[in-house]
Amino acid sequence: MRMELNTRSTSRLGTVVMYVLPWPCLLIGVVTLFFGFRGVRAARASTAWPMSEGAITSSEVKKSTNRRTSGGRTYRTSTTYRADVKYSYSIDGKSHVGDRVAFGDYGSSTPSRARGIVAKYPLGTKVDVFYDPSSPNESVLEPGMKIQALFLPAFGVAFALAGVGVLIFLPRAARKADRKRQEALEAD
């Protein structure tokens, strides 16, 4: 009887995992793919955007630290460094402000990349700003595809595949385990 109860609770947990877990993974994957491919499309289109002269108005390395609290103690879980570069430019006499250096710049766990970007774009530097003619507030200093622009789509694919994998393979594994358990019961 006790073994039967454990089997039932394990079976319920397995059912929840099998039928609930894949959906958040799929949702995260699809949403991330959507935003990732939108960024990739904009990165590719930016090579044909017109250019305007601009100037760097702010350039610094930003550090953000994630913390977790457990048992009354706070732990640092991760630190991310990113280049926070702001610039101004004018289109048809109207001022605009931008902060995108390149598509896909999300930050890093080491400050060297952010420091390199900040060194490349110091305060007051004159820069070429590439802007979307249909939406002049969308701009970038380095147009085109950079490898980092593929991070979000890759992340989305990984989550979507994990969701599909759990949706397909976990029920198969559960049916196989049930058959083995049934065979073991019949053998007794």
N, C-alpha and C positions, 0 to 999 in steps of 0.2 A: 504494500500500500504506500509506504513512504517513497519507494523508488518511483512509483507511478505519479505521485504528486510532484516530485522533482522533475520528472520527464515532462509533465504538463506545463509547469512554470517555465522550463527551458524552452519548450515548444512555443509557448506564447511569446516569450522574448524573441525567439528566432523569427516568428511570424511578424512581429513588430519591426525588427531589424530588416527583414526581407522586403516588406511592403511600405515602410515609412522612410527608411534611410536613403534609398535611391532618389527620392523626389527632391529633397533639398539639394543634393549633389547635382542633379540635372538642372534645377532652377538656377543655382549659382553658376553652373557651367554655361548655360544658355545666355544668362544676363551678361556674364563676363565676356563671352564670345561677341555678343552684340556690341558692347562698348569697345572691345578690343578691335574688332574689324572696322568699326566706325573710325577709330583713331588711325588704323592702317590706311583706310581710304583717304582720310584727310591728309595724312603724311605724304601719300603718293600724289595727291592733287596739289599739295603746296609747292611742288616744283614748278608749277605753271602760274602761281600767284604773282601779282605785281609787287613791286618793291617800293618802299618809302624810306626816307632817312629818318632815323630816330636817335634817341640818346638813352643810355642806362641811367636810371634814377635811383636805383637801389641794387646792391649786390652783396649778399652775405650767405654764409653757410648756416642753415637751420638744423638744429639737432632736436629730435623728438625721442623720448624714452617711454616705452610702455612699461607699466608696472602692474604687478599682481599682488593681491593681499590674501594671505592664508594664515590662519591661526593667530591673527593679530599682528603679524609681521608683513612688511611690504618688501617685495622682491622686484628687482629690475629684470624684465624678461627679454627686452631687445631695445636697441638704439638704432635709429635711422638718421642718416645725414643727407640733406639735399641742398642743392643750390637754389637760393631764393633770389632770382634776378627779375627786376621790374624795369620796364622801359616805356618811354612815351614816343608817340609818333603822330603825324598829322596826315589826314586824307581829306582832300578838298576843303581845307581850312578848318576841319573839325578835329579836335584832339582826341587821341585814344591812348589807352594804357594796356600794356601786355605783360605777361609773366611767363610765357612758354619759350624756353630755349629751343627744345627739340621735342618731337612727339615721342612719348614713352619714357621721359625722364621722371622716374618715380622715387629715386633716392637709393641709398646703399647703406650697408652696415659698416662701411669704412668711410672716413671723411675725405679720402684722397680724390675721389671722382668729383665730389661737390667743390672741393678747394680748387681743382683744375678749372672747372667751369667759371667759378667766381674770379679766378685769376685772368681768365680769357675775356671776361666782361666786367672790368672795374667801373666804379662809379664815374659818370661823366663821359664815358667813351661813346663816340658816334658809331652807330650800327646801322646795317641794312635790315629793315623789318619787312618780312613778307606777309601779306595779309590776304584774306579771302575777299575777293571783290563783292561777293553777294552778302557777306557779313564782315565788314571791316574791323569789328572788334576781335575777330579770330585772327591771331597772328602768331608768327614763329620767327626766331632768329636764324635757325638752321633748318631749312626746308628739306623735305625728302625723307626716305626711309632710313632709319637707324635700327640696328639690331634690337635695341631695347623696346622698340615699338611692337615687337612680336611677343613681349612678355604676357600681356593680358590675353591675347588669343590663345597662347600656349597653356596658360593657367585655365582658361575656359574649357579647352579641349580635354585637359587632364580631369577636371571635375565632371564634365559630361560623360567621358568614358568610364570613370569610376562609377557614376550613377547607373549607366547602362550595364556595366559589368556586374554590379550587385543585383540589378533587376533580372538579369539573365542567369547568371551562374549560381547565385545563392539559392534560389528555389530548386535548381537542379541538384545541388549538393544536399539540400534538405530532403528532397525525395529519395536520393540515394541512401542517406543516413536512416531514413524511415524504413526503407526496404531492408537494410541490414539489421535494424532493430527488430523488425517483424520476423525476419528469418531466424534471429537469435531466440525470440520468444517461441517460435514454432519448434525449434530444435529442442527446447526444454521440455 
